[in-house]
Amino acid sequence: MSTVVDCPTCGTKVVWSEASPYRPFCSDRCKQIDLGAWAEEKYTIPAVNLPEEPDEDLSQSSH
């Protein structure tokens, strides 16, 4: 049984096999559209703002 995935660009069903040279994309066009989105920085990873550690020097000088 072959695995079927959705093209990330247009949603067309794509069989994940050697017969699908652009997998996970359905075509070279969809692959190029995705590459263009990366080049234009349309994909981002959200930053996680961690709480800052208190400065140890300041906490020790208040004794």
N, C-alpha and C positions, 0 to 999 in steps of 0.2 A: 504494500500500500504506500503510495507516494504522499509526501507532506505537501499541503497546499497552504500558501501564505497570501496575505493581501499586499499588493504593491503599496509601499509607504507613501507614494505620491498621489496615485489616483484611486487606489482601492481595488483594482482589478485582481482577480484570483490568479495566482502564479504557482505552477507546480515546481517544487524545489527538486530539480534534477539537472543532469548534464544537458538536457534538451532546452533548458532555459538559461542562456548565457548571461542574462542581465539580472538574474535573481539576486536580491529579493524584488527587484524592479521588473515590470512587465516589458519594458522596452528601453532602448538607449535614450530616448527622449525623456522618459521619467527619471532615468539615472542622471542625466545632465541637469534637469530641473532641480533635483536634490543637491547636486554638487554646487549649482549656482546659489542655492539658499545658504549652504555652508560658507561659500566665499563672501556672501553679503552679511555674514554673521547673524542670520535670522534664527539660528539655533543657539540657545544659551543654557548654561547650567546654573540654577539659582544658587546664590551665595548663602551660606549659613553664617549668621553673625553670632559667634560664640561670645559669652560674657567675658569681659576682660579680667584677667587675674589682677588682684590688687598688688601694687608695687610693694615688695617686701621691705625696701628701705624706708618707706614712709610709715608703714605699720610698726616698725621697730623703733623709730625715732620718737614716737608719742609716749613712751614710758616715762 
